[in-house]
Amino acid sequence: MTTRPLPPWPGEPGPPDAEDPIRTPVVPHAEVPPDDRVLADAVTASDAPDVVFALSRNGHRTVLSGGTAPPPPLPREDLRYEIGSATKTFTGLLLARLIHAGALSGGEPATALLDGGRPTGATPVTLAHLITHTSGLPALPAGFFLRGLPAWHTNPYARFPASRVVDAYLRHRQRQRPGTRWRYSNYGVAVLGHALAAATGTPWEDLVTDRVLRPLGLDGTTLRADDSGLDAVGHGRDGETPVPPFDAGGFQAAGAVRATPYDLLAFLEAHLYPGEAPPDLAPALRAVRRPVLRRGLTHRHVHTVAWFRHPTDGGPLYFHSGATLGQQAFLGFRPDTGTALAAVCTRRFRAHDPFVATAYALLAEEWPGRPGADGTCRAGAGQP
């Protein structure tokens, strides 16, 4: 698919974004339209051992959990869930913050940051190309399948550490000009994470913790499982076989985040109300809502630095989904309705899986029972 860039890149001056929405005062609980039934139906429809749907509407939160398995020792809504590729929304926000702080421009060649003595060529892959999936890199690096095969059903990414990701990138032979094609790439965003670390002299894990997680107060978010008992257990496609905790290996920036539903909701609410966020982070939160790329037939698919962006009758809907070998997640928000939705489940994605479509339809207000709902989910809702 061809792409057409949309100015401005987050670090460049441009027309003002839509003014920050004003948070509607929370009305007494009895006056809030009940979302419980809708969320309960969504939990059931997701058909997974553990499911949590966390909804914020104009500041009022509703969190419902359930599942096909017996309840775990701790409440499902208090556990940390693997969000897979939705981690890229954290990395995109981190990049936008570094740009607004003046530490980077987004136009730096990744090769120059990872190996300063190597020629970058006339058309180098930049940080902007990596975050927008227009670098020309494949989904995974050369040698990934062969090396990951012994652990294919448990943790193939763990067998490809940071050094191998960087080495594979520096050896990669570019076959097309960066910025001309869109191709979703875990590999590209993983390289971005290592490039940001090289540019700042700080590991990506520390960068995202210091620049994103801590300012937003996301204490229930981490980048690896531990023995605290707080991590949800994933399951295979059968919904019964336990799966080991996901280890992102050298792909941290593309898929390492695990978080509680409450933390994910707080992360999304910061995007809805950037004016209420810490001043150092507010410009980046506004920037990641701004379109930077259109692609597809008639350029109908719109992307920001961190989100897929779909139109609705009232305004844009922003979302990103993710999956690991045993869990799935969906994050999304709509400024026009003041709605944010974080949904997680502990079952590996399978053909015709209902989870992402259910979450997208709920955020798009196409869920049965809502005004104007037809019970369908628009094409493209299941993008990675």
N, C-alpha and C positions, 0 to 999 in steps of 0.2 A: 504494500500500500504506500502511495506517495504521501508525503507530509508537507504541510505548509506552516512555517513558524508564525506565531502571533506575538508581536511586541506588546508590552515590554517584558524582558527577562526580569526576574524579581529585583535585581540590583540596579536596574535602570530607572530613570525618572519616566513617568508616564501619566496618563489621565488618572484621576483619583478613583479608587475602587468604590463600589457601592458603600454608602455610609454604614457604619456599624449598626446592626440592629440593636434596639433598646430592649433589654430583658424585661418581659412583661412581669409585673409583680405576681408572685405565687398566690393564687386564691386559696381560700380554705379548702381542705381536702374534699369536703362534701360537695363542693361546687365544681371540682375538676371532672371533666368528662371521663368516665371509667375506661381505662385501657386494659384492665386486667383480663377481660374475656378475650380480647384480641390477642394479647400476648400469650395467654394460656393456649389458645388455638395454634399459635405459631410454634410454641414449645412442642405440642403434640405432633404437628405436621412435620417437624424437623426429624423425628424418628431416629434419635441417637441416645446412647446411654446416659449422658449428662448434657443438659441444654440450659442456657441462660439467655434471656432476652432482657436487655436493660434499655429503657426508653426515657428520654428527657424531652418534655414538651413545655416550652416557655418557663423553664426552671423547675417544673414539677417532675420528679423522678418516679418511675414505676419499674420495678425489677421482679421478674417472675422466673422461676427455675423448675425443672422437672427432668424427666427422662425415662428411658425404658429399663434402666438398671436400678437396683436398690440405692437409696441415698448414701453418699460417702460419709465418712466420719465427721467432716466439717460441712457446713452449709455450702451448696454448690456455688452460690453467688460470692462466697469469700475465697474461693480457690483462684489460683493463677492458671490461665489458659494460654496455650501456644497460638499465636496469631499468624505465623507464617509470613506470607508476602505482604500482609498489612503492615509489617514492620517498615516497609518502604515509605509509609506516610511519616514516620518518625525521622527517617533519614532525609526525606525531602524537606521537612521543617528545619532540621539541623543545618542543611546546606543553605536554606534561605536565611537563617539567623546569621551564619558566618558571612554571607554576602552583605547583609545589612549592617553588620558590624565593621565592614571594610577589610576583613581578613582575606576574603577571596572575591573574585568577580563572577565566577561561573564559567569564564572562558579559558581557564587554564588547561593546557594539555595534560591529560592524566599521565602520559609517559614521562613528561618532564618532572612531574612530582615524584613518581615512583623510581625513576632512574635518570637523574639530571644529566648524565653523560651521554645519553642515547638520543640520536636525532629524532625529532618529532614528525618530520615530513611536512609537506605543503598543506595538507588538510588533516590535522591531528584530531583525535577523539578528545573532546573537552569534558569537563565535569557536567556541563549542561546536556551534552549528548547522552551521558551515562544515566542521569536521573530521568530523562524523558524517553528512554528506550530507543534512541535514534543513533546509537553508536555503531551499529552494524555488527555488534557482537552476537554470537548465538546464545541460546537460552542457557547453555552450560558449556564450560571450557573443554577443549580437546583433552582426552584422557580421563574425563570424569567417569564415564560409564565403566571403563575397564577397571579403574581403581576402586570404584564404589561397589562393584558387583558382589564381592563377598559379603557386604553388609546391606545389600539392596533392599531387603525387607525390614531392616532395623534402623540403620543410620548411615546411609551412603555419604552424606555431606560431611560427617565427622572424619572421613578418610581423605578429605581434601582441605588441608589447613591453609592458613593465610599465605604462607610462603609459596604453596603450589598455585593458588589463585593468581598471585602477582606474577609468578614466573610464566604461567600459561598466557597471561595477558601480554607480557613483554615479548613473548615468542609469536603471538598471533599475527598472522599476515592479513592485513586489511583487504577485503574484496570489493568493497563499495564505499563510496564517499559518505562520511558521517553526515547525518542530518537529512539524508534523502529518503530513508526508509524507516518505518516504525516496526520494531520487532521486540516483543516483550522478553526481557533478559534478566534473570536472577544474577547471572554472571556479571552483567554490566553494573548493577547496583552494588554488588559485592566489591568490584574494583573501585567504585566510587568511595566506598567506606575506607578502603586502604589508602586511596589518594588523599582523602580528607585527613587521615591520620598522619600521612607523610607531610602534608602541607602545614599542619599545625604542631607537629611533634608530639601529638597526644593520641593514644589509642582511641579507636572509634567508640569503644565501650565507655571510656571516660568522657569523651566528647558528648555523646548523647545523654549520658547521666547528668553532667554538669550544665549543659546548655538547654536541655529539654525536660528531662524527668524531674530533676530537683526543683527548677523554677515553677513547674506546674504542680508540685506536691504529690507526685505519683509514687508514693512509697510502696505501693503494691505491685510495682512493675520491676522486672528484672530481666536478665539476658541469658540465664541458664537455670536449670533445675537444681535443687539442692535436697537435703534430707530433712527439711523442716516439716514436711507433710502438707505444705500449702499448694503443691502443684497437682493439678488435675491429671488423671491417668487417661491417656488416649487409648483408642481401640481400633482394630482393623475394620475392614469393610463389613464383616459379619456382625459388628456391633457387640462382640463378646470377647474376642481375643485381645488381651492387654498389649500395648505397644510401648517400648522404652521411651523415656523422655527424648525429645528432639535435640540433637546437637548440630548447630549450624556450621560447625567447622570454620572455614575461612569465608563463609557467606553471611556473617553476622549482620551486616547492614541491610541484607535482603530478607532476613527471616528469623532473627534471634529473639525478638521480644516475646515475653510472656507476661500477662497482666491479669488483674482481677477485672471483672465487668465494671465495677465502680470506677477504677482508674481509667479504663477505656472510655467510659462515659464522661469523666472529667476532661480527658484529652479532647474529646469531640466538642464539649461545651466551650472549651477555650477557643475553638475554631468558630463557633457560633457567635461568641462575644469577645473578640480580641481586645476590645477596649478595657475589659476587666482583667486581662492577663498582665503579668509583670511587664513594665515598660520596655525592657530590653527584648522581649519576645513578641510583643504586639505587632510590630511591623512585619515580622516573618509570618505570623498567623494570617495577616491580611494578604501577604504576597502569595501564599500557597493556595489561595482561592482564585487567583488571577489566571485566566487561560494563557497558555504559552504555545500550544500546538493543536492543529486540526489535522485529521487524517481520514482516509477512507473515501468512498464514493461521495462526491459533493462535499467532502471534508466535514462530514456530519459528526464525527467522533471528536470530542474536545477533551484535552488533558491540561491539568495544571502541573506544577512541579511535583505534587504529591498525590493527586487524586484523579480518578476518572470523573468526568463532569457530564451529566445528562440533563437535558431540558425537561421541565414540567410546565404545566399551565401557569404556575405562580412564580417560577424562577428556577435556578439551577439546583440540581441534586448532586452532592459529592459523595463518592463511595470508593471503597477498596475492600476486596476480600482476600483471604489467605488460607492456606492449608498446609499441614505437615503430614507425616505418615499416620497420625492417629487423631488429629483434631482439625477443626475449621473455625474461621472467624469472619465476621462481616462488620465493617465500620462504615458509618455514613451519617451525613447531616444535611439539613435543608434550612438555609437562612430564612426563606420566605414563610415557613411555618414554625420556626423556632424549635425544630425537632432534631434530636440526635438519637442514633440507635447503635448500640453495641450488642452483637449477638455472637455467642460461642457455643461449640458443641464438641463432644469427644467421640467422633466417629470419622474414620478416613473417608475422603470423598469417593463416591462411586458413581457409576453411570446413572444419569437422571436423578442425582441426589437432590432432595427438595430444600435443603437448608438455605443456600444462598438465594435461591429464587423466592423463598418465603420471606427472608429478611428484606430483600430489595423491594418486594411488593408491599410490605408493611410500611417501609419508609416512603415509598412512592404513593402511599395511600390508595393502592389498588387492591387492598385486602378485602375479602367479602365482609359486608356489614358496614363499611365506611361509605359516606356519601359519595356517590358517583363511581363506586368500585364495581369492577366487572370480574374480579377474581383472577385476572391474568397478570403475567409478569412480562414486561417489555423485553424484546430481544436485546441481548448484550448484558443482561443483569449478571450473568455468571462469569464475567471476565475475571482473570486472575488478580 
